[in-house]
């Protein structure tokens, strides 16, 4: 399997942290030297390992924001 290259361009924020020190974060990440996209996933401390996540374009992130704003939480 080919190695995945990534560079965290901006850390937007941490959504939660578990008892093992992993944190669920929203970051702007460039995957394999491509245009950066927004990304929500779990990260180990120091970002040496990652869990599965969701990557969103700016348009998708705006749509998600609008959907969340419509919800009654």
C-alpha positions, 0 to 999 in steps of 0.5 A: 500500500502506498504511503499517504502524505499529509501536511496540516496547514491549519488546526481549526479546533479540537472537538473532543479528547478521549481517555487515551489522549486521542483527539477529534479535530477539525483541520485544514489538510493537504493530502498527497500535495493536493489542494488543502481540504477541511478534515474531521478525524481522530488523531493520536498525540503529536499527530503520529497516527490517525483514525478514519475521517471525513474530508470536506471542500469549502462548499461542503463545509459551508453546507454542513454549517448551514445544516447544523444551524438549522438543527434544534440542539 
